[in-house]
Amino acid sequence: MATTEDAAHGAAEAAAGVFPPFDSSTFASQLFWLVLTFGITYYVISKIAGPRISGILEDRHDRIASDLAEAERLKRETDEAMSNYEQALADARSRAQAVAAETRDKLTAETTAKREASEADLNSKLAEAETRIADIKAQALSQVDSIAAEAAEAILGKLAPTAPKAAAVTKAISDISKSS
């Protein structure tokens, strides 16, 4: 029976041409259910969903803040590590330059010592050679008079009809040597 009544009622409304929510005979029940649904929804949102969402947002905000703090801490540590690295690099460079300068000075000193030793050795050999040359020169000069006398005797013996005496030739060469 209810189905025939409902069908009759639906047919009457369809015939009337009124949209059901705008039917004035159902306004009171619609307002009741609107207030009841709104109240229950408001209560659920304010007591259950709202605090959960607020908690989630608060947790999210706290996590973001802690992540930012951690990122800032890591950035400071990175900057400090970079500063320490650059300082260590500068120290290493200065130590390397000091070692290079020390090595260069040491090698320069060794080279200078070797050069001075070589120069001293060469100077002593040069002095010996000059002494030998002076001795040889003195020997040669002492024999020049006798060689000149022999050569003059031979030349005069070929040119002159009579051979000159060796004592006269030696005296003449000696006089010429003294005058020079």
Accessible surface in RSA format (square Angstrom, percent):
REM  Atomic radii and reference values for relative SASA: ProtOr
REM  Chains: A
REM  Algorithm: Lee & Richards
REM  Probe-radius: 1.40
REM  Slices: 20
REM RES _ NUM      All-atoms   Total-Side   Main-Chain    Non-polar    All polar
REM                ABS   REL    ABS   REL    ABS   REL    ABS   REL    ABS   REL
RES MET A   1   179.64  93.0 135.69  89.8  43.95 104.6 112.40  95.6  67.25  89.1
RES ALA A   2    68.18  62.7  60.86  93.9   7.31  16.6  64.77  91.2   3.40   9.0
RES THR A   3   106.75  75.9 101.83 103.2   4.92  11.7  82.80 111.2  23.96  36.2
RES THR A   4    92.84  66.0  86.08  87.3   6.75  16.1  79.76 107.1  13.08  19.8
RES GLU A   5   110.83  63.6 105.00  79.4   5.82  13.9  39.36  76.1  71.47  58.3
RES ASP A   6    98.37  68.9  89.46  89.0   8.92  21.1  27.26  64.2  71.12  70.9
RES ALA A   7    65.94  60.6  48.85  75.4  17.09  38.9  60.87  85.7   5.06  13.4
RES ALA A   8    61.05  56.1  49.00  75.6  12.05  27.4  56.12  79.0   4.93  13.1
RES HIS A   9   109.59  59.9 104.62  72.7   4.97  12.7  77.53  79.9  32.06  37.3
RES GLY A  10    35.68  44.0   0.00   N/A  35.68  44.0  30.46  83.6   5.22  11.7
RES ALA A  11    61.48  56.5  48.70  75.2  12.78  29.1  55.44  78.1   6.04  16.0
RES ALA A  12    59.67  54.9  46.66  72.0  13.02  29.6  55.02  77.5   4.66  12.3
RES GLU A  13    43.20  24.8  41.06  31.1   2.14   5.1  20.77  40.2  22.43  18.3
RES ALA A  14    80.75  74.2  49.66  76.6  31.09  70.7  61.32  86.3  19.43  51.5
RES ALA A  15    89.57  82.4  48.30  74.5  41.27  93.9  60.33  85.0  29.24  77.5
RES ALA A  16    71.99  66.2  34.60  53.4  37.39  85.1  47.04  66.2  24.95  66.1
RES GLY A  17    65.34  80.6   0.00   N/A  65.34  80.6  32.29  88.6  33.05  74.0
RES VAL A  18    71.48  47.0  58.41  52.9  13.07  31.5  62.59  54.4   8.89  24.1
RES PHE A  19   122.86  61.5 112.50  69.7  10.36  27.0 116.63  70.7   6.23  17.8
RES PRO A  20    74.37  54.2  71.56  65.2   2.81  10.2  72.98  60.3   1.39   8.6
RES PRO A  21    58.33  42.5  54.99  50.1   3.34  12.1  55.50  45.8   2.82  17.5
RES PHE A  22   143.90  72.0 130.71  81.0  13.19  34.3 130.71  79.2  13.19  37.8
RES ASP A  23    27.98  19.6  27.46  27.3   0.53   1.2   4.25  10.0  23.74  23.7
RES SER A  24    85.19  72.0  68.64  91.6  16.55  38.1  35.05  74.6  50.14  70.2
RES SER A  25    93.78  79.2  54.57  72.8  39.20  90.3  56.50 120.3  37.28  52.2
RES THR A  26    48.34  34.4  46.31  46.9   2.03   4.8  48.26  64.8   0.07   0.1
RES PHE A  27    94.48  47.3  94.35  58.4   0.13   0.3  94.48  57.3   0.00   0.0
RES ALA A  28    81.19  74.7  66.99 103.4  14.20  32.3  73.47 103.5   7.72  20.5
RES SER A  29    59.29  50.1  51.94  69.3   7.35  16.9  43.97  93.6  15.32  21.5
RES GLN A  30    67.49  37.7  58.85  43.0   8.63  20.6  38.96  82.9  28.52  21.6
RES LEU A  31   108.50  60.4 108.13  77.4   0.36   0.9 108.50  76.2   0.00   0.0
RES PHE A  32   118.63  59.4 110.45  68.4   8.19  21.3 117.23  71.1   1.40   4.0
RES TRP A  33   147.62  59.2 147.04  71.2   0.58   1.4 126.84  67.6  20.78  33.7
RES LEU A  34   112.90  62.9 107.26  76.7   5.64  14.2 111.96  78.6   0.95   2.5
RES VAL A  35   104.00  68.4 100.93  91.4   3.08   7.4 102.95  89.5   1.06   2.9
RES LEU A  36    70.86  39.5  65.80  47.1   5.06  12.7  70.35  49.4   0.51   1.4
RES THR A  37    78.52  55.8  75.56  76.6   2.96   7.0  59.93  80.5  18.59  28.1
RES PHE A  38   137.69  68.9 134.44  83.3   3.25   8.5 137.61  83.4   0.09   0.2
RES GLY A  39    35.55  43.8   0.00   N/A  35.55  43.8  30.59  84.0   4.95  11.1
RES ILE A  40    99.96  56.9  97.22  72.4   2.75   6.6  99.11  71.4   0.85   2.3
RES THR A  41    64.22  45.7  60.62  61.5   3.60   8.6  48.58  65.3  15.64  23.6
RES TYR A  42   140.06  65.4 136.30  77.5   3.76   9.8  95.37  71.7  44.69  55.1
RES TYR A  43   130.85  61.1 130.11  74.0   0.74   1.9  87.51  65.8  43.34  53.4
RES VAL A  44    62.61  41.2  62.61  56.7   0.00   0.0  62.61  54.4   0.00   0.0
RES ILE A  45    94.36  53.7  94.36  70.3   0.00   0.0  94.36  68.0   0.00   0.0
RES SER A  46    46.28  39.1  24.81  33.1  21.47  49.5  29.27  62.3  17.01  23.8
RES LYS A  47   128.29  62.6 109.68  67.3  18.62  44.3  53.73  48.4  74.56  79.4
RES ILE A  48    83.35  47.4  79.04  58.9   4.31  10.4  82.37  59.3   0.98   2.7
RES ALA A  49    32.30  29.7  29.12  44.9   3.17   7.2  32.30  45.5   0.00   0.0
RES GLY A  50    21.01  25.9   0.00   N/A  21.01  25.9  20.47  56.2   0.54   1.2
RES PRO A  51    70.78  51.6  57.01  52.0  13.76  50.0  62.91  51.9   7.87  48.9
RES ARG A  52   166.13  69.8 157.77  80.4   8.36  19.9  53.97  73.8 112.16  68.0
RES ILE A  53    98.42  56.0  98.06  73.1   0.37   0.9  98.42  70.9   0.00   0.0
RES SER A  54    67.93  57.4  62.01  82.8   5.92  13.6  32.66  69.6  35.27  49.4
RES GLY A  55    31.31  38.6   0.00   N/A  31.31  38.6  30.51  83.7   0.81   1.8
RES ILE A  56   112.39  64.0 109.76  81.8   2.63   6.3 110.73  79.7   1.66   4.5
RES LEU A  57   103.16  57.4  99.17  70.9   3.99  10.0  99.45  69.8   3.71  10.0
RES GLU A  58   100.43  57.7  97.83  74.0   2.60   6.2  35.89  69.4  64.54  52.7
RES ASP A  59    88.90  62.3  84.87  84.5   4.03   9.5  20.34  47.9  68.56  68.4
RES ARG A  60   143.21  60.1 142.98  72.9   0.23   0.6  23.96  32.7 119.25  72.3
RES HIS A  61   119.48  65.3 116.37  80.9   3.11   8.0  84.54  87.1  34.95  40.7
RES ASP A  62    73.38  51.4  68.13  67.8   5.24  12.4  27.85  65.5  45.53  45.4
RES ARG A  63   154.70  65.0 149.17  76.0   5.53  13.2  52.39  71.6 102.31  62.0
RES ILE A  64    92.42  52.6  91.69  68.3   0.73   1.8  92.42  66.6   0.00   0.0
RES ALA A  65    47.92  44.1  39.60  61.1   8.32  18.9  43.55  61.3   4.37  11.6
RES SER A  66    64.34  54.4  53.33  71.2  11.01  25.4  48.12 102.5  16.22  22.7
RES ASP A  67    83.14  58.2  77.41  77.0   5.74  13.6  26.33  62.0  56.81  56.7
RES LEU A  68   119.81  66.7 115.15  82.4   4.65  11.7 115.84  81.4   3.97  10.7
RES ALA A  69    62.91  57.8  50.18  77.4  12.73  29.0  58.39  82.2   4.52  12.0
RES GLU A  70    74.68  42.9  72.00  54.5   2.68   6.4  37.37  72.3  37.31  30.5
RES ALA A  71    54.39  50.0  46.34  71.5   8.05  18.3  50.70  71.4   3.69   9.8
RES GLU A  72    86.21  49.5  83.61  63.3   2.60   6.2  30.81  59.6  55.40  45.2
RES ARG A  73    90.82  38.1  90.82  46.3   0.00   0.0  48.39  66.1  42.43  25.7
RES LEU A  74    84.26  46.9  83.48  59.7   0.78   2.0  83.83  58.9   0.42   1.1
RES LYS A  75   121.18  59.1 114.30  70.1   6.88  16.4  84.78  76.3  36.40  38.8
RES ARG A  76   136.99  57.5 132.23  67.4   4.76  11.3  65.69  89.8  71.30  43.2
RES GLU A  77    83.37  47.9  78.31  59.2   5.06  12.0  40.15  77.7  43.22  35.3
RES THR A  78    78.42  55.8  74.02  75.0   4.40  10.5  54.04  72.6  24.38  36.9
RES ASP A  79    74.37  52.1  68.21  67.9   6.16  14.6  28.91  68.0  45.46  45.3
RES GLU A  80   111.94  64.3 105.63  79.9   6.31  15.0  34.13  66.0  77.81  63.5
RES ALA A  81    57.84  53.2  49.70  76.7   8.14  18.5  54.25  76.4   3.59   9.5
RES MET A  82    98.50  51.0  98.09  64.9   0.41   1.0  68.36  58.1  30.14  39.9
RES SER A  83    64.28  54.3  58.19  77.7   6.10  14.0  25.49  54.3  38.79  54.3
RES ASN A  84    88.23  60.8  82.97  80.2   5.26  12.7  26.41  63.6  61.82  59.7
RES TYR A  85   129.41  60.4 123.17  70.1   6.24  16.2  92.81  69.7  36.60  45.1
RES GLU A  86   101.79  58.4  96.47  73.0   5.32  12.7  32.52  62.9  69.27  56.6
RES GLN A  87   106.86  59.8 103.49  75.6   3.36   8.0  40.62  86.5  66.24  50.2
RES ALA A  88    56.22  51.7  49.54  76.5   6.68  15.2  53.59  75.5   2.64   7.0
RES LEU A  89    64.82  36.1  61.46  44.0   3.36   8.4  64.41  45.2   0.41   1.1
RES ALA A  90    51.08  47.0  44.43  68.6   6.66  15.1  46.55  65.5   4.54  12.0
RES ASP A  91    55.60  38.9  55.33  55.1   0.27   0.6  10.14  23.9  45.46  45.3
RES ALA A  92    39.83  36.6  35.28  54.5   4.54  10.3  36.40  51.3   3.43   9.1
RES ARG A  93   147.14  61.8 144.08  73.4   3.06   7.3  51.55  70.5  95.58  57.9
RES SER A  94    61.49  52.0  54.81  73.1   6.68  15.4  43.12  91.8  18.37  25.7
RES ARG A  95   150.31  63.1 147.38  75.1   2.93   7.0  71.75  98.1  78.56  47.6
RES ALA A  96    60.71  55.8  49.17  75.9  11.54  26.3  56.41  79.4   4.30  11.4
RES GLN A  97   127.66  71.4 121.44  88.8   6.21  14.8  42.53  90.5  85.13  64.6
RES ALA A  98    60.69  55.8  49.20  75.9  11.49  26.1  57.25  80.6   3.43   9.1
RES VAL A  99    93.36  61.4  92.81  84.0   0.55   1.3  93.18  81.0   0.18   0.5
RES ALA A 100    53.66  49.3  44.12  68.1   9.55  21.7  50.88  71.6   2.79   7.4
RES ALA A 101    31.27  28.8  31.13  48.0   0.14   0.3  31.13  43.8   0.14   0.4
RES GLU A 102   122.72  70.5 116.53  88.2   6.18  14.7  41.01  79.3  81.70  66.7
RES THR A 103    63.51  45.2  61.66  62.5   1.85   4.4  47.48  63.8  16.04  24.2
RES ARG A 104   146.11  61.3 141.49  72.1   4.62  11.0  66.31  90.6  79.80  48.4
RES ASP A 105    89.81  62.9  84.10  83.7   5.71  13.5  28.59  67.3  61.21  61.0
RES LYS A 106   129.12  63.0 120.98  74.2   8.14  19.4  71.63  64.5  57.49  61.2
RES LEU A 107    98.39  54.8  98.00  70.1   0.39   1.0  98.28  69.0   0.11   0.3
RES THR A 108    78.57  55.9  72.96  74.0   5.61  13.4  61.59  82.7  16.98  25.7
RES ALA A 109    62.52  57.5  50.58  78.1  11.94  27.2  57.79  81.4   4.73  12.5
RES GLU A 110    76.87  44.1  72.34  54.7   4.53  10.8  35.32  68.3  41.55  33.9
RES THR A 111    85.06  60.5  83.01  84.2   2.05   4.9  62.05  83.3  23.01  34.8
RES THR A 112    42.88  30.5  42.42  43.0   0.46   1.1  29.51  39.6  13.37  20.2
RES ALA A 113    57.97  53.3  49.75  76.8   8.23  18.7  53.42  75.2   4.55  12.1
RES LYS A 114   148.24  72.3 143.84  88.3   4.40  10.5  93.27  84.0  54.97  58.6
RES ARG A 115   123.79  52.0 116.81  59.5   6.98  16.6  59.89  81.9  63.90  38.7
RES GLU A 116    96.24  55.3  91.25  69.0   4.99  11.9  29.69  57.4  66.54  54.3
RES ALA A 117    63.74  58.6  50.45  77.9  13.29  30.2  59.21  83.4   4.53  12.0
RES SER A 118    60.51  51.1  54.16  72.3   6.35  14.6  28.67  61.1  31.84  44.6
RES GLU A 119    78.16  44.9  76.98  58.2   1.17   2.8  29.77  57.6  48.39  39.5
RES ALA A 120    61.94  57.0  51.06  78.8  10.89  24.8  56.72  79.9   5.22  13.8
RES ASP A 121    70.00  49.0  63.72  63.4   6.29  14.9  22.07  51.9  47.94  47.8
RES LEU A 122   112.75  62.8 109.63  78.4   3.12   7.8 109.85  77.1   2.90   7.8
RES ASN A 123    92.84  64.0  88.08  85.1   4.77  11.5  24.13  58.1  68.71  66.4
RES SER A 124    55.78  47.1  47.34  63.2   8.45  19.5  44.91  95.6  10.88  15.2
RES LYS A 125   118.32  57.7 114.25  70.1   4.08   9.7  67.85  61.1  50.47  53.8
RES LEU A 126   102.77  57.2  98.77  70.7   4.00  10.1 102.22  71.8   0.55   1.5
RES ALA A 127    53.81  49.5  49.67  76.7   4.13   9.4  52.48  73.9   1.33   3.5
RES GLU A 128   109.77  63.0 105.13  79.5   4.64  11.1  38.22  73.9  71.55  58.4
RES ALA A 129    28.94  26.6  28.21  43.5   0.73   1.7  28.90  40.7   0.04   0.1
RES GLU A 130   100.04  57.4  94.81  71.7   5.23  12.4  35.14  68.0  64.89  53.0
RES THR A 131    80.98  57.6  75.86  76.9   5.11  12.2  56.48  75.9  24.50  37.0
RES ARG A 132   150.79  63.3 150.22  76.6   0.58   1.4  62.77  85.8  88.03  53.3
RES ILE A 133   110.17  62.7 108.99  81.2   1.18   2.8 109.86  79.1   0.31   0.8
RES ALA A 134    55.35  50.9  48.02  74.1   7.33  16.7  51.69  72.8   3.66   9.7
RES ASP A 135    83.86  58.7  80.52  80.1   3.34   7.9  26.44  62.2  57.42  57.3
RES ILE A 136   110.77  63.0 110.25  82.1   0.52   1.3 110.46  79.5   0.32   0.9
RES LYS A 137   127.94  62.4 123.06  75.5   4.88  11.6  70.63  63.6  57.32  61.1
RES ALA A 138    60.17  55.3  50.44  77.8   9.74  22.1  55.68  78.4   4.49  11.9
RES GLN A 139   116.82  65.3 114.31  83.5   2.52   6.0  32.66  69.5  84.17  63.8
RES ALA A 140    50.58  46.5  42.64  65.8   7.94  18.1  49.08  69.1   1.50   4.0
RES LEU A 141   106.03  59.0  96.89  69.3   9.14  23.0  97.09  68.2   8.93  24.0
RES SER A 142    80.13  67.7  51.17  68.3  28.95  66.7  51.27 109.2  28.86  40.4
RES GLN A 143    98.64  55.2  97.99  71.6   0.64   1.5  21.50  45.8  77.13  58.5
RES VAL A 144    71.42  47.0  70.12  63.5   1.30   3.1  71.04  61.7   0.39   1.0
RES ASP A 145    57.26  40.1  56.22  56.0   1.04   2.5  18.23  42.9  39.03  38.9
RES SER A 146    58.31  49.3  50.58  67.5   7.73  17.8  46.13  98.2  12.19  17.1
RES ILE A 147   106.17  60.4 105.72  78.8   0.45   1.1 105.77  76.2   0.40   1.1
RES ALA A 148    35.52  32.7  27.12  41.9   8.40  19.1  33.49  47.2   2.03   5.4
RES ALA A 149     6.38   5.9   6.38   9.8   0.00   0.0   6.38   9.0   0.00   0.0
RES GLU A 150   120.33  69.1 114.07  86.3   6.26  14.9  42.87  82.9  77.46  63.2
RES ALA A 151    47.97  44.1  39.84  61.5   8.12  18.5  47.53  66.9   0.43   1.1
RES ALA A 152    27.75  25.5  22.71  35.0   5.04  11.5  27.27  38.4   0.49   1.3
RES GLU A 153    56.83  32.6  51.86  39.2   4.97  11.8  10.92  21.1  45.91  37.5
RES ALA A 154    61.57  56.6  48.32  74.6  13.24  30.1  60.11  84.7   1.45   3.8
RES ILE A 155   101.15  57.6  97.52  72.7   3.63   8.7 101.15  72.8   0.00   0.0
RES LEU A 156    73.66  41.0  73.66  52.7   0.00   0.0  73.66  51.7   0.00   0.0
RES GLY A 157    37.51  46.3   0.00   N/A  37.51  46.3  15.33  42.1  22.18  49.7
RES LYS A 158   180.69  88.1 146.27  89.7  34.41  81.9  95.42  85.9  85.27  90.8
RES LEU A 159   138.38  77.1 108.06  77.3  30.32  76.2 109.22  76.7  29.16  78.5
RES ALA A 160    35.09  32.3  23.84  36.8  11.25  25.6  28.28  39.8   6.81  18.0
RES PRO A 161   141.22 102.9  96.68  88.1  44.53 161.9 109.91  90.7  31.31 194.6
RES THR A 162   105.85  75.3  98.82 100.2   7.03  16.8  75.25 101.1  30.60  46.3
RES ALA A 163    83.74  77.0  55.50  85.6  28.24  64.2  55.74  78.5  28.00  74.2
RES PRO A 164    44.27  32.3  22.61  20.6  21.66  78.7  33.52  27.7  10.75  66.8
RES LYS A 165   161.81  78.9 153.78  94.4   8.04  19.1 103.64  93.3  58.17  62.0
RES ALA A 166    55.48  51.0  48.39  74.7   7.09  16.1  48.71  68.6   6.77  17.9
RES ALA A 167    80.35  73.9  65.09 100.4  15.27  34.7  73.23 103.1   7.13  18.9
RES ALA A 168    61.15  56.2  47.49  73.3  13.66  31.1  55.03  77.5   6.12  16.2
RES VAL A 169    10.66   7.0   7.19   6.5   3.47   8.4  10.66   9.3   0.00   0.0
RES THR A 170    70.68  50.3  69.76  70.7   0.91   2.2  57.65  77.4  13.02  19.7
RES LYS A 171   135.75  66.2 130.96  80.4   4.79  11.4  97.62  87.9  38.13  40.6
RES ALA A 172    50.84  46.7  44.48  68.6   6.36  14.5  50.06  70.5   0.78   2.1
RES ILE A 173    24.83  14.1  24.65  18.4   0.18   0.4  24.77  17.8   0.06   0.2
RES SER A 174    37.07  31.3  35.64  47.6   1.43   3.3  19.10  40.7  17.97  25.2
RES ASP A 175    71.37  50.0  64.08  63.8   7.29  17.2  28.02  66.0  43.35  43.2
RES ILE A 176   116.35  66.2 114.46  85.3   1.89   4.6 116.33  83.8   0.02   0.1
RES SER A 177    54.56  46.1  32.85  43.8  21.71  50.0  27.04  57.6  27.52  38.6
RES LYS A 178   169.05  82.5 133.69  82.0  35.36  84.2  91.42  82.3  77.63  82.7
RES SER A 179    96.62  81.6  54.94  73.3  41.68  96.0  50.98 108.6  45.64  63.9
RES SER A 180   121.50 102.7  56.07  74.8  65.43 150.7  55.89 119.0  65.61  91.9
END  Absolute sums over single chains surface
CHAIN  1 A    15417.8      13760.5       1657.2      10503.9       4913.9
END  Absolute sums over all chains
TOTAL         15417.8      13760.5       1657.2      10503.9       4913.9
